[in-house]
Amino acid sequence: MKIKPSVAIRKNYNEIAEICRESGEPVYLTKKWESDLVIMDIEESML
């Protein structure tokens, strides 16, 4: 499981997308140290 601050999606979209694709695991985003969003590879979500 990877946890990143939500600002990372704006600055590092390609890096986060690659993490999702390679690991097959979701990336959890936080905002002000609180859970905010979960991002995952579309292929994994179809399983």
trRosetta pair geometry for C-beta under 8 A, 3 or more apart (Angstrom, degrees):
i j d omega theta_ij theta_ji phi_ij phi_ji
1 25 6.2 -125 -91 162 45 135
1 26 7.4 -1 -131 72 78 77
1 28 6.6 15 179 -1 101 116
2 19 5.8 -17 4 161 170 141
2 23 7.3 134 -20 40 119 166
2 25 6.9 126 2 100 90 115
2 26 8.0 -148 45 110 84 46
2 27 4.6 -29 80 -121 111 81
2 28 6.9 173 90 26 54 72
3 27 7.6 164 -91 -171 23 65
3 28 4.8 -24 -107 73 73 103
3 29 7.8 160 -159 -90 58 20
3 30 6.3 32 -178 -20 101 114
4 8 4.2 -74 161 44 122 156
4 9 7.6 129 106 -45 127 73
4 12 7.9 -112 -170 67 150 128
4 16 6.6 -107 33 -105 164 117
4 27 6.0 2 12 173 114 112
4 28 7.4 151 25 82 64 51
4 29 5.7 -30 76 -107 81 67
4 30 7.4 -177 92 19 33 81
5 8 5.3 119 67 -18 69 99
5 29 7.0 36 155 -160 18 76
5 30 5.6 -56 -113 68 50 85
5 31 7.3 99 -165 -92 73 41
6 9 6.1 -34 -172 11 54 110
6 29 4.4 85 -91 166 68 116
6 30 6.3 -126 -29 80 83 31
6 31 4.4 -2 1 -75 137 88
6 36 5.0 -31 -68 74 128 158
6 37 6.6 94 -111 22 104 110
7 10 5.8 -53 -167 34 52 111
7 11 6.3 29 146 -4 78 113
8 11 5.9 -70 -142 51 36 99
8 12 5.0 -33 -178 40 78 113
8 16 6.3 119 131 -62 106 128
8 29 7.1 -152 50 -123 103 100
9 12 7.2 -68 -102 62 16 68
9 13 5.9 50 -176 -91 58 73
9 16 6.0 -51 -106 26 65 164
9 29 6.2 -16 -34 -105 119 146
9 37 7.9 -6 -40 71 152 141
9 39 7.2 147 -103 -42 122 152
10 13 7.3 4 -129 -48 11 94
12 15 4.1 -39 176 41 104 120
12 16 5.6 105 112 -24 92 93
13 16 6.0 -65 -149 40 27 106
13 17 6.1 27 157 -19 67 110
14 17 5.7 -54 -143 37 29 113
14 18 6.3 31 156 -20 63 107
15 18 5.8 -56 -151 35 29 112
15 19 6.6 33 151 -22 63 103
16 19 5.5 -48 -150 31 36 115
16 20 6.6 37 151 -18 65 102
16 27 5.5 -141 -163 75 98 171
16 39 6.4 41 152 87 120 149
17 20 5.8 -54 -154 35 33 112
17 21 6.4 29 152 -16 66 107
17 39 8.0 -80 -89 151 57 131
17 41 8.0 102 -165 -94 64 77
18 21 5.7 -55 -144 39 33 110
18 22 5.9 24 162 -13 69 111
19 22 6.2 -61 -139 42 24 103
19 23 5.8 -3 173 4 64 118
19 27 5.8 74 98 -71 125 129
20 23 6.8 -68 -131 49 17 92
20 24 7.8 76 173 -90 50 12
20 25 7.3 -123 -131 73 53 46
20 26 7.0 14 -122 -125 97 33
20 27 5.7 -86 -70 -12 93 107
20 39 6.1 -88 -76 124 141 92
20 40 5.6 168 -151 -149 119 35
20 41 4.4 164 144 -48 100 81
20 44 7.6 -130 173 16 90 135
21 24 7.7 8 177 -66 22 51
21 41 5.0 121 -89 -99 53 130
21 43 7.9 65 -126 30 75 120
24 41 6.5 -64 -121 30 44 136
24 44 5.3 147 -160 -91 72 131
25 40 7.5 -96 146 -122 27 97
25 44 7.9 -158 -70 -154 16 168
26 38 4.8 6 174 -178 137 103
26 39 6.4 149 -161 74 79 39
26 40 4.0 -51 -99 -76 82 104
26 44 7.9 -154 -60 103 71 143
27 38 7.3 153 76 -159 43 55
27 39 4.8 -17 59 62 95 96
27 40 7.3 170 15 -77 66 53
28 35 6.7 -51 -176 -133 114 89
28 37 7.6 164 -158 90 48 48
28 38 5.5 -23 -103 -105 65 76
29 36 5.0 -62 105 69 89 106
29 37 4.3 3 51 59 117 90
29 38 7.3 -160 16 -78 79 27
29 39 6.6 55 -23 -9 112 104
30 33 5.9 10 161 -132 131 17
30 34 6.1 150 -161 68 87 30
30 35 6.1 -55 -108 -97 77 30
30 36 5.6 133 -139 1 22 101
31 34 5.9 -33 69 61 68 86
31 36 4.0 82 -3 -71 102 141
40 44 5.4 -98 162 76 112 122
40 45 5.6 128 97 -58 118 99
41 44 4.4 83 70 6 96 106
41 45 7.1 -167 92 -12 50 85
42 45 5.6 -56 -149 33 36 113
42 46 6.8 36 154 -24 66 104
43 46 6.0 -58 -157 28 33 112
43 47 7.7 46 147 -36 60 94
44 47 6.0 -38 -165 3 42 117
